[in-house]
Amino acid sequence: MSTRKAKARPPDEPDDVEQAREDLLQFERDFHYFATIYEELKTDHPDGWVSIYRGEVIAIDSSIDRVIDALERRGISPAHAVVQHILPPGLIIAV
C-alpha cells in the first residue's frame, strides 16, 4: 500500500476555472472593502472580529467562533469570506 498522497488536479471543466476566478476576484473586492472600512471598525469594534462576504458585513463580534457561526447559518463557507481580526488601538504588529 502506497503512502503517497494523490496530487491535486486542476478543475476539468472550464466552468470550474471561471468560477474559481470569479471567487478569487470577489474575495479581492471583499478584502478591499475591509481595508476601506478598517479605521471605522477599529474605532467602533476594537479587538473584535469581522466577516465580509460579497460586499456585505455579515458579522462583527468579539468571538471568532460566533463570526464563523453567523457565516455558516447563512450558508456561507468561511473559506469564501473575509474573516479578519480588528486590532485594538495602539497595537502594532511587526512582520
Secondary structure, 3 states (H helix, E strand, C coil): CCCCCCCCCCCCCHHHHHHHHHHHHHHHHHHHHHHHHHHHHHHHCCCCEEEEECCEEEEEECCHHHHHHHHHHCCCCHHHCEEEECCCCCCCCCC
